Amino acid sequence: MPRYSVVMKWKPERTPEVMKRFGEFVSGKHPKILEAYKRVNYIAWEFPSTYGQCVNIAVVEGEAADISTIHRFWMDLAEFKLYPSVGIEYISKFYPESVI
């Protein structure tokens, strides 16, 4: 399954809207989004915005259609950068154990 690093950023004045939308998401008000979320494996999901930064960072594995469904839910509030990525557990297979 493909892996992506995802960076979501929003303007500070959008924070109340982002938090409201997140509340709607976790309460299940948008079943299509919730179903797509259940099919995506979140390896890491960090919220540095708690400390005043308007960004969250995720590492996910999943099908592009599901990841797109989730991100479209937020695109009117935030900007996304999506990077295909490879985990260190995979990269380390190509190097001697003493290096990594």
Phi, psi and omega in degrees: 000136182295149179243141180224146167259129186238129176243123178246124180233144177220160179285146182308322181291347177271353184306313178302320179293320179297315180295321177297316180296320178298319177299319177297319181298308184289338179277354176085018181289346181234082186302324180297319179292317180297321178296317177297318179301320181293336180271352180259135178268114177271110180281319176210145177213107186250143181238072177295350180298339176303332181260023176093003178261131184269068184203149164223154187230133180225150169242120186230155170237132179172175179283145183302323181297317179291317179296320178295320178301316180295314185289327177299331178298333184254351192296338177283347182249338189216166177253139181243144168236126183239121183240122171300139183217167180228133181287154180298331179297329177280313181299323184297341178294340183265358183236153176299151181303330183289343183275318184246000000 
